[in-house]
């Protein structure tokens, strides 16, 4: 069944959605029993604004904690609340490879986005993506999502990653110091923030090539 998101619903006291409606506690228990199934969380989000808000506040957070507890605890250990409110984006990062459209990093290949069954994220692997004097920053990077036999480009592997406390990181400071530009149209496929051009700033180490 395809659910159409009903943005008109604000879940006021007179809203029709509240009649016979399950409480947040009950929905929490149901999804815990379902092991925080991401497809069902996404389907619930499409019902109305109230369900969408519940999914973003609670259900995606529990999904992230279940799938990558140590990483999520570390991302919040600095006292920053930057993760809060972005649980859906982090959940998507854990299970979705955004693919590649032609004309950016690769000239001709186009690989559609797709879900992945399971991915391991490592802060140790993330250090290989950082320049030597930025390696006190914390970057979690996934195992490569491999796409084989891509014509002249050969085999292609995509990595996904997330910084801890990016706003105070040495990488961000260096991007600013080197005059790196934000892409005029491209945005992060997970959080929709504008993307920095690290290639322009010559900040991609050779050890990070794949």
C-alpha positions as a Python dict, from the first residue, in 0.01 Angstrom:
ca = {
    (1, 'X'): (0, 0, 0),
    (2, 'X'): (136, 344, -94),
    (3, 'X'): (73, 607, 172),
    (4, 'X'): (36, 972, 76),
    (5, 'X'): (173, 1218, 328),
    (6, 'X'): (-104, 1442, 466),
    (7, 'X'): (66, 1773, 552),
    (8, 'X'): (-264, 1937, 645),
    (9, 'X'): (-281, 1736, 966),
    (10, 'X'): (-139, 1923, 1266),
    (11, 'X'): (-285, 1680, 1519),
    (12, 'X'): (-483, 1933, 1714),
    (13, 'X'): (-745, 1825, 1970),
    (14, 'X'): (-1010, 1831, 1697),
    (15, 'X'): (-807, 1636, 1444),
    (16, 'X'): (-977, 1327, 1306),
    (17, 'X'): (-649, 1133, 1336),
    (18, 'X'): (-677, 1133, 1716),
    (19, 'X'): (-995, 926, 1727),
    (20, 'X'): (-894, 578, 1837),
    (21, 'X'): (-529, 681, 1800),
    (22, 'X'): (-248, 483, 1965),
    (23, 'X'): (-31, 667, 2216),
    (24, 'X'): (341, 732, 2164),
    (25, 'X'): (423, 470, 2427),
    (26, 'X'): (227, 201, 2244),
    (27, 'X'): (382, 290, 1908),
    (28, 'X'): (727, 280, 2073),
    (29, 'X'): (662, -72, 2205),
    (30, 'X'): (529, -190, 1868),
    (31, 'X'): (837, -68, 1680),
    (32, 'X'): (1071, -206, 1944),
    (33, 'X'): (912, -545, 1883),
    (34, 'X'): (969, -488, 1509),
    (35, 'X'): (1338, -412, 1579),
    (36, 'X'): (1291, -55, 1451),
    (37, 'X'): (1228, -169, 1093),
    (38, 'X'): (1334, 132, 878),
    (39, 'X'): (1086, 64, 597),
    (40, 'X'): (797, 60, 843),
    (41, 'X'): (924, 377, 1013),
    (42, 'X'): (933, 549, 673),
    (43, 'X'): (580, 427, 595),
    (44, 'X'): (451, 557, 930),
    (45, 'X'): (609, 897, 857),
    (46, 'X'): (389, 931, 550),
    (47, 'X'): (61, 924, 742),
    (48, 'X'): (58, 1278, 881),
    (49, 'X'): (273, 1542, 1050),
    (50, 'X'): (224, 1395, 1395),
    (51, 'X'): (352, 1053, 1289),
    (52, 'X'): (636, 1217, 1095),
    (53, 'X'): (739, 1415, 1404),
    (54, 'X'): (724, 1102, 1621),
    (55, 'X'): (941, 913, 1373),
    (56, 'X'): (1202, 1190, 1361),
    (57, 'X'): (1212, 1242, 1739),
    (58, 'X'): (1190, 885, 1863),
    (59, 'X'): (1180, 603, 1612),
    (60, 'X'): (1477, 700, 1393),
    (61, 'X'): (1679, 772, 1706),
    (62, 'X'): (1612, 423, 1840),
    (63, 'X'): (1691, 275, 1498),
    (64, 'X'): (2031, 449, 1496),
    (65, 'X'): (2108, 343, 1853),
    (66, 'X'): (2022, -17, 1772),
    (67, 'X'): (2230, -34, 1453),
    (68, 'X'): (2535, 171, 1561),
    (69, 'X'): (2523, 234, 1935),
    (70, 'X'): (2893, 310, 1995),
    (71, 'X'): (2909, 556, 1705),
    (72, 'X'): (2591, 736, 1816),
    (73, 'X'): (2712, 765, 2175),
    (74, 'X'): (3046, 903, 2055),
    (75, 'X'): (2880, 1158, 1825),
    (76, 'X'): (2695, 1298, 2126),
    (77, 'X'): (2971, 1261, 2386),
    (78, 'X'): (3112, 1611, 2328),
    (79, 'X'): (2798, 1772, 2469),
    (80, 'X'): (2689, 1904, 2132),
    (81, 'X'): (2324, 1867, 2034),
    (82, 'X'): (2396, 1880, 1661),
    (83, 'X'): (2284, 1519, 1621),
    (84, 'X'): (1944, 1582, 1776),
    (85, 'X'): (1682, 1649, 1511),
    (86, 'X'): (1884, 1469, 1243),
    (87, 'X'): (1814, 1111, 1340),
    (88, 'X'): (1633, 1044, 1012),
    (89, 'X'): (1936, 1167, 815),
    (90, 'X'): (2169, 948, 1022),
    (91, 'X'): (1938, 651, 979),
    (92, 'X'): (1944, 697, 603),
    (93, 'X'): (2324, 726, 613),
    (94, 'X'): (2345, 386, 782),
    (95, 'X'): (2141, 199, 523),
    (96, 'X'): (2145, 394, 195),
    (97, 'X'): (2411, 445, -73),
    (98, 'X'): (2326, 760, -266),
    (99, 'X'): (2499, 645, -585),
    (100, 'X'): (2647, 890, -835),
    (101, 'X'): (2519, 1110, -1115),
    (102, 'X'): (2741, 1189, -1412),
    (103, 'X'): (2937, 1511, -1426),
    (104, 'X'): (3073, 1533, -1069),
    (105, 'X'): (3349, 1305, -943),
    (106, 'X'): (3309, 1076, -1242),
    (107, 'X'): (3261, 1194, -1598),
    (108, 'X'): (3025, 940, -1742),
    (109, 'X'): (2899, 681, -1495),
    (110, 'X'): (2560, 703, -1332),
    (111, 'X'): (2480, 471, -1043),
    (112, 'X'): (2135, 494, -889),
    (113, 'X'): (2093, 518, -514),
    (114, 'X'): (2005, 197, -336),
    (115, 'X'): (1964, 48, 9),
    (116, 'X'): (2238, -166, 159),
    (117, 'X'): (2180, -464, 385),
    (118, 'X'): (2441, -385, 647),
    (119, 'X'): (2734, -143, 680),
    (120, 'X'): (3015, -111, 932),
    (121, 'X'): (3136, 241, 1021),
    (122, 'X'): (3487, 292, 1158),
    (123, 'X'): (3661, 601, 1300),
    (124, 'X'): (3996, 430, 1241),
    (125, 'X'): (3921, 403, 868),
    (126, 'X'): (3807, 763, 874),
    (127, 'X'): (4158, 885, 959),
    (128, 'X'): (4280, 776, 614),
    (129, 'X'): (4041, 1033, 463),
    (130, 'X'): (4198, 1317, 662),
    (131, 'X'): (4516, 1512, 600),
    (132, 'X'): (4786, 1439, 862),
    (133, 'X'): (4736, 1763, 1059),
    (134, 'X'): (4357, 1706, 1071),
    (135, 'X'): (4372, 1358, 1219),
    (136, 'X'): (4267, 1470, 1565),
    (137, 'X'): (3923, 1521, 1408),
    (138, 'X'): (3682, 1230, 1435),
    (139, 'X'): (3536, 1102, 1109),
    (140, 'X'): (3337, 780, 1087),
    (141, 'X'): (3356, 618, 743),
    (142, 'X'): (3167, 319, 609),
    (143, 'X'): (3302, 14, 438),
    (144, 'X'): (3302, 78, 61),
    (145, 'X'): (2985, 8, -131),
    (146, 'X'): (3130, -166, -435),
    (147, 'X'): (2998, -119, -788),
    (148, 'X'): (3183, -343, -1030),
    (149, 'X'): (3266, -309, -1402),
    (150, 'X'): (3180, 58, -1452),
    (151, 'X'): (3321, 87, -1805),
    (152, 'X'): (3640, 290, -1839),
    (153, 'X'): (3626, 379, -1470),
    (154, 'X'): (3658, 12, -1374),
    (155, 'X'): (3536, -89, -1030),
    (156, 'X'): (3402, 198, -820),
    (157, 'X'): (3361, 207, -444),
    (158, 'X'): (3153, 467, -258),
    (159, 'X'): (3215, 558, 105),
    (160, 'X'): (2972, 732, 339),
    (161, 'X'): (3083, 925, 644),
    (162, 'X'): (2989, 1156, 928),
    (163, 'X'): (3203, 1396, 1133),
    (164, 'X'): (3186, 1438, 1506),
    (165, 'X'): (3158, 1812, 1589),
    (166, 'X'): (3224, 1925, 1232),
    (167, 'X'): (3158, 2292, 1317),
    (168, 'X'): (3472, 2303, 1536),
    (169, 'X'): (3682, 2061, 1331),
    (170, 'X'): (4021, 2133, 1176),
    (171, 'X'): (3883, 2018, 841),
    (172, 'X'): (3619, 2292, 842),
    (173, 'X'): (3875, 2554, 945),
    (174, 'X'): (4106, 2448, 663),
    (175, 'X'): (3822, 2457, 409),
    (176, 'X'): (3753, 2816, 511),
    (177, 'X'): (4121, 2914, 512),
    (178, 'X'): (4170, 2769, 163),
    (179, 'X'): (3866, 2950, 28),
    (180, 'X'): (3674, 2634, -60),
    (181, 'X'): (3334, 2708, -208),
    (182, 'X'): (2998, 2554, -136),
    (183, 'X'): (2843, 2394, -442),
    (184, 'X'): (2570, 2628, -579),
    (185, 'X'): (2312, 2351, -619),
    (186, 'X'): (2438, 2016, -488),
    (187, 'X'): (2329, 1919, -137),
    (188, 'X'): (2401, 1628, 94),
    (189, 'X'): (2164, 1341, 6),
    (190, 'X'): (2115, 1272, 377),
    (191, 'X'): (2079, 1605, 563),
    (192, 'X'): (2025, 1840, 263),
    (193, 'X'): (2306, 2075, 371),
    (194, 'X'): (2514, 2240, 98),
    (195, 'X'): (2832, 2050, 15),
    (196, 'X'): (3192, 2173, 42),
    (197, 'X'): (3426, 2111, -250),
    (198, 'X'): (3719, 1926, -90),
    (199, 'X'): (3871, 1849, -430),
    (200, 'X'): (3893, 2221, -505),
    (201, 'X'): (4066, 2275, -171),
    (202, 'X'): (4308, 1987, -247),
    (203, 'X'): (4212, 1815, 76),
    (204, 'X'): (4151, 1459, -41),
    (205, 'X'): (4454, 1243, 56),
    (206, 'X'): (4583, 990, -194),
    (207, 'X'): (4523, 717, 65),
    (208, 'X'): (4147, 788, 35),
    (209, 'X'): (4128, 708, -337),
    (210, 'X'): (3953, 389, -434),
}
